Amino acid sequence: MCEANAYLIRGNSEELFMEAVDIVENEGGFLKMRNIFGEQKRIKGVIRRMALVEHKILIEETE
């Protein structure tokens, strides 16, 4: 499988935001994500790091 889990950066830790993310789209400062189960989430933020071998997307929220 090629999906990844998305995490929010919270200080020095990472908080799971969404599992099994398949699609990430940029919508004017928002990140829209959809996973393999059809669930969708949106967050105002930026991708700080993608580690595809680790199946991990790190997101920093913005205001």
N, C-alpha and C positions, 0 to 999 in steps of 0.2 A: 504494500500500500504506500501511497505517496502523500497522504495527508499529514498535517502537523497539529500540535496543540499550541494555542495562543495564550500567552501569559502577560499580565500587566506588571510592570516594574513598580514595586512599592518599597521605596527606600532601598534597603539592601536585599530585599527578597522578591520573589516572583509569585504572583497569585494567578491561578488558573482562570482564564477568561472564557475559553471555549475549546472543546475537544474535537479532534478529527476534522480540522478545518481543511476544506478543499479549495475554496475560492476566496481571495482577498481583492477588493476593489477600492480605489481611492475615489471618494465623492466629495470634492471640495473641502478638504480638511478632515473629513470623516473616513474611517475605515469600515467598510461593509464586509462582513464575513458570512460565509455559508459553509456548513459542514456536510458530511456525507449522509447525514440523517435528515437533511432539508431544513434544519434550524438556521435562522439568520439572526445576527446581532450587528449593531452599529455602535461605534465609539469614536469620539473626537480624540484623535491621537496620531502618532507617527510610529512607524516601524523603526526600532533601534537596532535590531539584529535578527537575522534569519539564519538558523543553523539547520540546514536541510538534512544532513546526515543524522542529526539528533532529533529531527522532526519537531522543531521548536521555533516559534515566532515570538519575539519580545517586543512589546508595545509600551510606549510612554504616552500617557494621557496628556492632552493639552487643553487649555481653556478657551 
